[in-house]
Amino acid sequence: MPKNEDFSKTFAALRAILLAHKDQLSITQDRQDHFSTDALRVRYRGKPVMFGAVRTGKNYVSFHFMPVYMNPQLQKRISPELRQRMQGKACFNFKTPDEELFRQLAELTAAGLRSFAENSAGWPGIEIAETPRP
């Protein structure tokens, strides 16, 4: 559950980044403190691949973004300012909304969706289905 108004606004803004692509994603979780998506056509060993998620924690609102973990070309597109928000290889933490960094995340998200759809990183074991999963 969001801890304060800033967390609520941050969560809503990060959730909107993923929702902008809802026609290409499967929403797997949609709660006040956790929003998660899978790529519709991308499978690994026959199972859906997580695309992104937003989760409210104790100290941060986190944006989890799997394409950046799987694609070195996307990693190169992360600005130094956005990189400062990284925790691990695929998570960005925020306490308050940041319009410029959220714009960068939105661009990265669109590029990540394209890379997933094309399997442009050539991930072994990744299958691109002809039709989205039900």
ZIRA-V664723 format. One record per residue. N is the residue number from 1. RES is the residue in one small letter. PSI is psi as a letter, one per 20 degrees, with the letter a starting at -180 (NA if undefined). OMEGA is omega in radians with two decimals (none if undefined). Layout:
BEGIN
<<N/RES/PSI/OMEGA> <N/RES/PSI/OMEGA>>
END
This chain:
BEGIN
<<1/m/p/-3.13> <2/p/q/-3.08> <3/k/h/-3.11> <4/n/r/-3.09> <5/e/h/3.11> <6/d/g/3.11> <7/f/g/3.13> <8/s/g/3.13> <9/k/g/3.13> <10/t/g/3.12> <11/f/g/-3.11> <12/a/g/-3.13> <13/a/g/3.12> <14/l/h/3.08> <15/r/h/-3.14> <16/a/h/3.10> <17/i/g/3.12> <18/l/h/-3.12> <19/l/h/3.10> <20/a/i/-3.11> <21/h/k/-3.02> <22/k/h/3.12> <23/d/i/-3.14> <24/q/j/-3.10> <25/l/q/3.03> <26/s/p/3.13> <27/i/o/-3.08> <28/t/i/3.14> <29/q/p/3.12> <30/d/n/3.11> <31/r/r/-3.11> <32/q/h/-3.08> <33/d/j/-3.09> <34/h/p/3.09> <35/f/p/-3.05> <36/s/q/-3.13> <37/t/q/2.97> <38/d/q/3.01> <39/a/p/-3.07> <40/l/g/-3.01> <41/r/i/-3.06> <42/v/p/3.13> <43/r/q/3.02> <44/y/o/-3.07> <45/r/k/3.08> <46/g/i/-3.10> <47/k/q/3.12> <48/p/q/3.12> <49/v/p/3.09> <50/m/p/3.10> <51/f/g/-3.10> <52/g/r/3.14> <53/a/q/3.02> <54/v/p/-3.10> <55/r/p/3.07> <56/t/p/3.09> <57/g/a/-3.11> <58/k/g/-3.04> <59/n/i/-3.05> <60/y/r/2.84> <61/v/p/-3.04> <62/s/p/3.05> <63/f/o/3.13> <64/h/p/-2.99> <65/f/n/-3.02> <66/m/h/-3.13> <67/p/h/-3.13> <68/v/h/3.09> <69/y/h/-3.01> <70/m/i/-3.00> <71/n/o/-3.14> <72/p/h/3.13> <73/q/h/3.08> <74/l/h/3.12> <75/q/h/-3.14> <76/k/h/-3.12> <77/r/i/-3.11> <78/i/p/3.13> <79/s/q/3.08> <80/p/h/3.13> <81/e/g/3.12> <82/l/h/3.12> <83/r/h/3.11> <84/q/h/3.14> <85/r/i/-3.08> <86/m/p/2.99> <87/q/o/-3.07> <88/g/b/-3.04> <89/k/i/-3.02> <90/a/k/-3.07> <91/c/p/3.11> <92/f/p/-3.08> <93/n/p/3.14> <94/f/q/3.02> <95/k/h/-3.14> <96/t/q/3.09> <97/p/q/3.09> <98/d/o/-3.01> <99/e/g/-3.10> <100/e/g/3.13> <101/l/h/3.09> <102/f/h/3.05> <103/r/g/3.11> <104/q/g/3.09> <105/l/h/3.12> <106/a/g/3.10> <107/e/g/3.11> <108/l/h/3.13> <109/t/g/3.10> <110/a/g/3.11> <111/a/h/3.11> <112/g/h/3.10> <113/l/g/3.08> <114/r/g/-3.12> <115/s/h/3.06> <116/f/g/-3.07> <117/a/h/-3.09> <118/e/i/-2.98> <119/n/l/-3.05> <120/s/i/3.09> <121/a/i/3.12> <122/g/l/-3.10> <123/w/p/3.08> <124/p/p/3.11> <125/g/i/3.13> <126/i/p/3.09> <127/e/p/3.05> <128/i/o/-3.10> <129/a/q/3.08> <130/e/h/3.13> <131/t/q/3.11> <132/p/q/3.08> <133/r/q/-3.13> <134/p/NA/none>>
END
